[in-house]
Amino acid sequence: MITLIATLKVKDGNMEEAIQILKEIVPKVKASEPGCMEYIPHTVRGDEKTIIFYEKYSDKDALKLHSANLMKNMEKLFPLLEPGMDIKTCYEIIS
């Protein structure tokens, strides 16, 4: 299993719109990517600009598929985000 922790910054005043777009995107990703085990966006209490994704993939091929679909799936969200993303790729110690 491969886990990603992705931190995105939303431009000022765009969080509510970003959340609505994510409510559309997330079910589509889960339905179209069978190797995507978890795909959960989170807001951070006290931080009006940060979205943190917890993502879990069954293997490298599942992550490759997700990466190939990323630009299309997130095209409505990207204009609402600050440039850059912090992505940490994690591997389970105990599964």
NUZA-385161 format. One record per atom (N, C-alpha, C, O): residue in one letter; x, y, z. Coordinates in steps of 0.02 Angstrom, whole numbers, padded with zeros to 5 digits, always signed. Atoms other than C-alpha are relative to their C-alpha. Example, Ala and Ser with C-alpha at 12.3 -4.5 7.8 and 13.67 -1.06 7.14 Angstrom:
// NUZA-385161
A+00045-00059+00000
A+00615-00225+00390
A+00045+00060+00000
A+00097+00059+00033
S-00042-00059-00003
S+00684-00053+00357
S-00039+00055+00037
S-00014+00110+00045
//
This chain:
// NUZA-385161
M+00042-00059+00000
M+00000+00000+00000
M+00044+00062+00000
M+00098+00064+00030
I-00034-00064+00004
I+00054+00177-00038
I-00049+00053+00025
I-00106+00056+00003
T+00041-00054-00027
T-00013+00325+00059
T+00031+00067-00020
T+00092+00076-00018
L-00022-00068+00015
L-00003+00506+00003
L-00033+00048+00049
L-00092+00040+00066
I+00027-00056-00038
I-00025+00658+00114
I+00016+00061-00042
I+00074+00080-00049
A-00009-00058+00044
A-00052+00808+00002
A-00031+00062+00033
A-00088+00061+00054
T+00023-00063-00029
T-00067+00985+00068
T-00005+00052-00055
T+00043+00066-00091
L+00014-00051+00050
L-00146+01117-00042
L-00020+00064+00035
L-00050+00062+00089
K+00020-00065-00027
K-00170+01303-00009
K-00051+00031-00047
K-00039+00037-00107
V+00054-00031+00038
V-00331+01385-00066
V+00009+00076+00001
V+00026+00105+00052
K-00005-00073+00004
K-00328+01566-00126
K-00053+00031+00046
K-00107+00002+00056
D+00046-00036-00046
D-00412+01691-00008
D-00071+00003-00029
D-00081+00020-00087
G+00070-00006+00018
G-00602+01683-00013
G-00028-00055-00043
G-00085-00050-00066
N+00023+00053+00045
N-00614+01523-00114
N-00013-00067+00034
N-00028-00116-00001
M+00006+00065-00033
M-00628+01387+00019
M-00069-00032-00011
M-00072-00092-00025
E+00067+00030+00008
E-00817+01362+00008
E-00010-00028-00070
E-00037-00083-00078
E+00006+00025+00068
E-00811+01346-00181
E+00044-00062-00010
E+00024-00109-00044
A-00045+00058+00004
A-00662+01226-00166
A-00033-00062+00031
A-00029-00117+00004
I+00034+00056-00034
I-00761+01118-00044
I-00056-00028-00044
I-00063-00089-00049
Q+00054+00023+00043
Q-00910+01110-00162
Q+00027-00039-00060
Q-00002-00090-00079
I-00031+00036+00056
I-00798+01058-00307
I+00026-00068+00022
I+00018-00117-00013
L-00025+00064-00026
L-00716+00924-00200
L-00057-00050+00012
L-00048-00110+00004
K+00058+00045-00010
K-00889+00854-00158
K-00021-00032-00066
K-00052-00085-00065
E+00014+00030+00066
E-00908+00824-00346
E+00057-00046-00021
E+00044-00101-00048
I-00059+00037+00024
I-00731+00762-00380
I+00011-00066+00036
I+00021-00118+00004
V-00019+00058-00039
V-00704+00638-00239
V-00040-00063-00018
V-00009-00115-00029
P+00036+00061+00019
P-00846+00517-00281
P+00019-00026-00070
P+00019-00086-00082
K-00021+00020+00068
K-00791+00517-00465
K+00067-00036+00002
K+00076-00087-00032
V-00066+00032-00006
V-00612+00474-00418
V-00009-00070+00029
V+00018-00118+00002
K+00009+00065-00032
K-00667+00333-00303
K-00034-00050-00047
K-00018-00109-00046
A+00037+00045+00046
A-00785+00262-00437
A+00043-00021-00060
A+00034-00076-00085
S-00037+00014+00062
S-00660+00270-00581
S+00070-00028+00012
S+00104-00048-00036
E-00067+00025-00016
E-00501+00214-00491
E-00004-00056+00052
E-00001-00043+00112
P+00011+00055-00047
P-00524+00041-00415
P+00058-00012+00049
P+00046-00039+00103
G-00057+00009-00046
G-00349+00041-00336
G+00006+00056+00050
G+00051+00055+00093
C+00000-00055-00048
C-00387+00201-00241
C-00042-00022+00060
C-00103-00026+00056
M+00034+00027-00060
M-00429+00137-00067
M-00031+00056+00042
M-00085+00047+00071
E+00023-00058-00038
E-00449+00307+00018
E+00017+00063-00039
E+00071+00068-00069
Y-00012-00065+00032
Y-00465+00483-00052
Y-00042+00050+00038
Y-00099+00065+00020
I+00039-00039-00048
I-00516+00599+00087
I+00031+00069+00010
I+00086+00075+00038
P-00024-00067-00013
P-00495+00788+00086
P-00022+00024+00070
P-00077+00007+00093
H+00014-00027-00067
H-00488+00877+00255
H+00013+00075+00001
H+00058+00099-00033
T-00017-00069-00018
T-00498+01057+00312
T+00037-00003+00066
T+00037-00054+00101
V-00038-00003-00061
V-00391+01113+00458
V-00031+00054+00045
V-00038+00111+00025
R+00030-00048-00046
R-00471+01196+00609
R+00046+00059+00010
R+00105+00051+00024
G-00037-00061-00011
G-00416+01375+00623
G+00042+00023-00060
G+00076+00074-00056
D-00039-00017+00060
D-00338+01377+00449
D-00049+00003-00059
D-00071-00049-00083
E+00051-00010+00052
E-00452+01449+00315
E+00026-00012-00071
E-00011-00005-00119
K-00030+00006+00066
K-00333+01411+00172
K+00027-00070-00017
K+00046-00082-00074
T-00034+00064+00011
T-00272+01231+00192
T-00049-00058-00008
T-00098-00064+00029
I+00035+00063+00010
I-00342+01069+00124
I+00054-00054+00001
I+00104-00049-00034
I-00047+00056-00004
I-00252+00907+00168
I-00037-00062-00025
I-00091-00080+00000
F+00027+00063+00026
F-00286+00749+00068
F+00035-00059+00033
F+00096-00059+00039
Y-00026+00064-00020
Y-00264+00576+00142
Y-00020-00048-00056
Y-00079-00058-00068
E+00013+00044+00057
E-00247+00456-00004
E+00036-00066+00011
E+00093-00068+00034
K-00031+00066-00008
K-00213+00269-00003
K-00012-00040-00064
K-00069-00044-00088
Y+00003+00037+00063
Y-00175+00163-00156
Y+00025-00072+00011
Y+00070-00083+00051
S-00017+00070-00009
S-00163-00025-00171
S+00071-00017-00023
S+00103-00061+00006
D-00067+00013+00026
D+00000-00019-00271
D+00023+00057-00046
D-00013+00106-00055
K-00028-00053+00043
K+00110+00083-00388
K-00043+00012-00062
K-00048+00069-00085
D+00042-00008+00059
D-00004+00050-00537
D-00062+00042+00015
D-00083+00083-00026
A+00058-00040-00020
A-00153+00122-00444
A+00019+00074+00008
A-00019+00118-00011
L-00024-00069-00007
L-00052+00277-00401
L+00015+00031-00068
L+00001+00090-00079
K-00013-00024+00068
K+00004+00292-00583
K-00065+00021-00035
K-00068+00073-00068
L+00065-00016+00031
L-00178+00287-00641
L-00027+00066+00029
L-00051+00109-00008
H+00024-00061-00031
H-00225+00421-00515
H+00039+00061-00026
H+00010+00112-00043
S-00042-00056+00025
S-00079+00531-00570
S-00017+00017-00072
S-00018+00076-00090
A+00018-00012+00070
A-00129+00510-00753
A-00066+00037-00006
A-00077+00075-00053
N+00067-00031+00002
N-00307+00568-00713
N-00003+00067+00038
N-00053+00102+00034
L+00001-00056-00046
L-00258+00708-00594
L-00019+00066-00032
L-00063+00102-00008
M+00013-00065+00032
M-00258+00857-00713
M-00073+00006-00021
M-00104+00058-00012
K+00070-00002+00023
K-00428+00812-00786
K-00048+00004+00060
K-00094+00044+00060
N+00045+00002-00058
N-00508+00772-00618
N+00000+00065+00039
N-00052+00085+00067
M-00006-00059-00043
M-00445+00930-00533
M-00003+00066-00039
M+00010+00119-00011
E-00002-00060+00041
E-00464+01054-00677
E-00043+00057+00027
E-00025+00115+00019
K+00042-00053-00029
K-00605+01149-00589
K+00029+00027+00066
K+00017+00085+00084
L-00028-00019-00065
L-00510+01154-00424
L+00064+00041-00007
L+00074+00089+00030
F-00066-00032+00005
F-00337+01209-00483
F-00001+00076-00003
F+00042+00107+00028
P-00001-00074+00000
P-00385+01391-00522
P-00013+00031+00068
P+00002+00090+00078
L+00015-00026-00067
L-00440+01410-00340
L+00059-00008+00048
L+00056+00015+00105
L-00057+00016-00044
L-00271+01353-00271
L+00059+00045-00012
L+00070+00071-00067
E-00065-00032+00006
E-00108+01440-00235
E+00046-00048-00037
E+00036-00108-00036
P-00047+00044+00035
P+00036+01375-00341
P+00036-00047+00049
P+00050-00029+00106
G-00039+00048-00039
G+00126+01220-00277
G-00043-00042+00046
G-00097-00022+00068
M+00032+00048-00043
M+00076+01070-00174
M+00054-00034+00040
M+00108-00048+00013
D-00047+00040-00039
D+00165+00981-00033
D-00026-00071+00001
D-00080-00084+00030
I+00022+00069+00003
I+00153+00794-00065
I+00052-00044+00033
I+00111-00042+00017
K-00044+00048-00034
K+00225+00662+00050
K-00025-00070-00019
K-00083-00086-00010
T+00015+00069+00017
T+00231+00482-00012
T+00022-00043+00059
T+00081-00040+00079
C-00013+00038-00060
C+00220+00362+00135
C-00011-00074-00014
C-00055-00094-00052
Y+00006+00073+00006
Y+00243+00174+00148
Y-00013-00028+00070
Y+00021-00009+00118
E+00020+00028-00065
E+00162+00074+00288
E+00056-00042+00031
E+00088-00082-00004
I-00048+00042-00037
I+00277-00001+00418
I-00033-00066+00018
I-00005-00120+00009
I+00039+00059-00019
I+00144-00120+00480
I-00066+00005-00036
I-00101+00055-00032
S+00065-00002+00035
S-00005-00166+00373
S-00045-00056+00022
S-00101-00061-00003
//
